[in-house]
Amino acid sequence: MEKATVYELMGFLLAFLGIGIAYYSIHFGIRLEKTKSELEHTERMRALELGRSLPGDGPWLTPLRAGVPVAAACRSASSAWRYSPAWPSVIMARSGRRPVSSASSPSAAAP
């Protein structure tokens, strides 16, 4: 057999195996999802028969779901205020010192 023929056969074989592996992966994935769905349905029906709360049917709005966005908004607002351009003048005014402006600095007065 020639070298080119062997490589062509190997390429065909690898492509055929790849298609087969993809087919079985999809087939078993669909089968697994179907089994999971059936088990979940059975679990929910059994919980209804026994009068228990259904799995996964908790309240949607919990303190954590409400608290995290509020805390993030407060933190970003405080950071925006803290690092705003007016912040140094606020510190200077509270300490009793006057902020130095660029017009009164000695380098600005030089010709």
Buried (B, 14 or more C-beta within 10 A) or exposed (E): EEEEEEEEEEEEEEEEEEEEEEEEEEEEEEEEEEEEEEEEEEEBEEBEEEEEEEEEEEEEEEEEEEEEEEEEEEEEEEEEEEEEEEEEEEEEEEEEEEEEEEEEEEEEEEE
